[in-house]
Amino acid sequence: MDKRLESVRARIAAHKGEKIADELLNAAISHAKLEPKPSYSAQELLLIADGLITNAGFIELVGRNLKVEALQAGAKLPDFSSTKK
């Protein structure tokens, strides 16, 4: 598993348990329309983070932390400035 996701998994597991951590990460990966794989690009991590953020409380916090890590690693947020009204 990607080292950044392994860190996320460990934080969730410490708070919610191993089984729930795996379920939440798999759900976030599915939400991002990705398949499980050994490593993810910064852009893919951003999408996975968005999946975690859909949860509340501690899981949302972990997702927002992953989002910051993904942005620092070079992920780009969508450009909504060119969207027509």
Buried (B, 14 or more C-beta within 10 A) or exposed (E): BBEBBEBBBEBBBEBBEEEEBEEBBEBBBEBBEBEEEEEBBBEBBBBBBBBBBEBEEEBEBBBBBBBEBBBEEEBEEEEEEEEEE
